[in-house]
Amino acid sequence: MLMSCDVTETKWIVPTEEPAIEPVHLRRAAVDDAPALALVGAATFLEAFTWMLPGADIIAHCAKNHTAEAYRLALAKPDTSITLAVTVASGAPVGYAMLAAPDLPSFDVHPGDIELKRIYLLSRFRSRRTAPVFDSTGQPVPDLSAGQALINAAITEAQSMGCRRLLLGTNADNQRAIGFYRRNNFTDAGRRSFQVGSQCCCDLIMARPLT
């Protein structure tokens, strides 16, 4: 929580209520958004994985994978598309969804598959009641959370690219995320193991038909 300092009284003034959460809207990310993607990518990864990864591994992972240059290179690929969630008033990045060619070495990838490689949103923006989503005309969309808006956008974009199946990997112990994906018609399709620093991680691979 932020605190303001009244210099005339030389004392801290602590707000008694949490500030209102800013509404957000979605837009397609461009190469110029690479610094914003690096910022929100690292911030959301840190928030998502402090419960399971050592701090040193999180720092090393973000230093390699969540840099402006990494996102510039990704956006230069024809099969990569990123939807960015930003606050309406200031344009601050708070989440994103990234589609890319599947990178699942141990999984049977089919022609027409695409991977939802990343979908992250800062936790304070996840509630549809306190973090409204605005459409392109500046009007709030009833009963729509920013997380649901992000996955809706990813599904629509994958369909527009002519893809036939959407794949994703999520931590096998993250029941909240798994439940969210199942509500969006993803089903279990396999598992994968991979290394993040010193940690061996296990993902559940899920799939959703797009046709």
Secondary structure, DSSP 8 states (H G I E B T S, - for coil): ---EEETTTTEEE--SS------EEEEE--GGGHHHHHHHHHHHHHHHHTTTS-HHHHHHHHHHHSSHHHHHHHHTSTT-EEEEEEETTT--EEEEEEEES---TTS---TTEEEEEEEEE-GGG--TTTS-BB-TTS-B-TT--HHHHHHHHHHHHHHHTT-SEEEEEEETT-HHHHHHHHHTT-EEEEEEEEEETTEEEEEEEEEEE--
